[in-house]
Amino acid sequence: MSLRTGLTVMKFGGTSVEDAAAMGRSREIVASRQARGQQVVVVVSAMAGVTDQLHAAAVAAGNGDKAGALAMSARLRHRHLEAARELFGEDKHGAAQWLDAEFVTLDELLRGIAAVGELTPRTLDLVLSYGERVSSRLIAETYAAQSLHAVHVDARQCIVTDEQFGRALPRAELLAVKTKELLAPLLADGNTPVLGGFIGSTESGATTTLGRGGSDYTAALLGGALGADAIEIWTDVNGIMTADPRICPDAMCVRHISFQEAAELAYFGAKVLHPATILPAIEKNIPVWVLNSKSPASAGTKITALPRRSRSPFKSIAVKPRVTILDIVASRMLMSHGYLRRVFEIFDHHKCVVDLVSTSEVSISLTVDSNAAIPAIAADLGKIADVKYEGRKALVCLVGDDIRGQKGIAGRVFSAIPDVNVRMISQGASEINLSFVIDEDDVEAAVRELHAAFFSEPDPEIFDVGPRRTK
């Protein structure tokens, strides 16, 4: 990885701050950037697993299980206090006092939810915010205690959003103003701001969340607002891989990929990046690096606006499981004007995103994420068409540059999986992906066969080719 100077926004995910040892590794990584003369803004997730536990506690409280909710909170309190003890010693450097205060307010909130017997999206966001609020302050104090001039900043002061609790959208103009007002002076004085990801607030001050995986988005929003030179996403893998290593042990790290390719992979199932992460980076042409906090010397993946030419037709294979196919046949409205519009208005009404679409003169086949709304959607569609739906499908997506311009590429793909029944195919709608739907049970075999067919002779300019693991 080449040396970079200027302002870098560094985001550390949950596994990169999961305990005192991981927090210590993150401090060393930040120190290495500062040693290069870089200014740094740090964004951190909650400790690994904490958000899930907070969610479980909130649900328990909403169901009237006050004792269960408080027991979960007590375990989280103990985990954070133990991390503070390992980081600062037995006196915990004063962290015990403010940690106790945070968990006292969390417990009061859980008691209130249990008393009312209802968990609203707004209240859930407030409960979930505690993970990032606590981890970011703990890490800021860890850095400050070791001469990194770190200053904790409550991200809710910067990330101004709308009121869509659970999946709030940033208000770009207000966010840019607040970010510059709060962070620019700290950076000018040589400080390292540390903020929690994932959380924001409405203009009136109500706590919101950006959706699961939103810490990446926070980093990109801050990077865009500050005009950063780079955004680094620190996780527990070496970068974006050619396939899921659990399926393909010989999967390689992709050294260089375009913003469009990375977005496609993120949307279609790659877990390294949140799909929205790269949008602010695209707008400001800021390179994004995906790096491994457990192996900081690894080159990682660089994501830039333009793709780098590769001898390999594809960069990576992504899988989106738990997909449902809906077949909609216009038996009563053949050739009716506005038919397609009426169909998609139903999906819009149910806030259900469509992935793939295939049409003929009288029918539409499409895929959606499996969710509880599908029976209701089918019922509404049944008023204008005959509808069938099938679950337990998976969407396989092969991503690369200029796929549409490569002759015979579809034939090569489907020849590589002759024993797999392909239910739907999408090629040509995008220059950078070829997608198809298969049964979930066929995913592992299909991905292994495709990986063997297209990554057996990788381009070393694009892929980290060695040493490679094999079965």
Order of alpha helices (4+ residues) and beta strands (2+ residues): beta-alpha-beta-alpha-alpha-alpha-alpha-beta-beta-alpha-beta-beta-beta-alpha-beta-beta-beta-alpha-alpha-beta-beta-beta-alpha-beta-beta-alpha-beta-alpha-beta-beta-alpha-beta
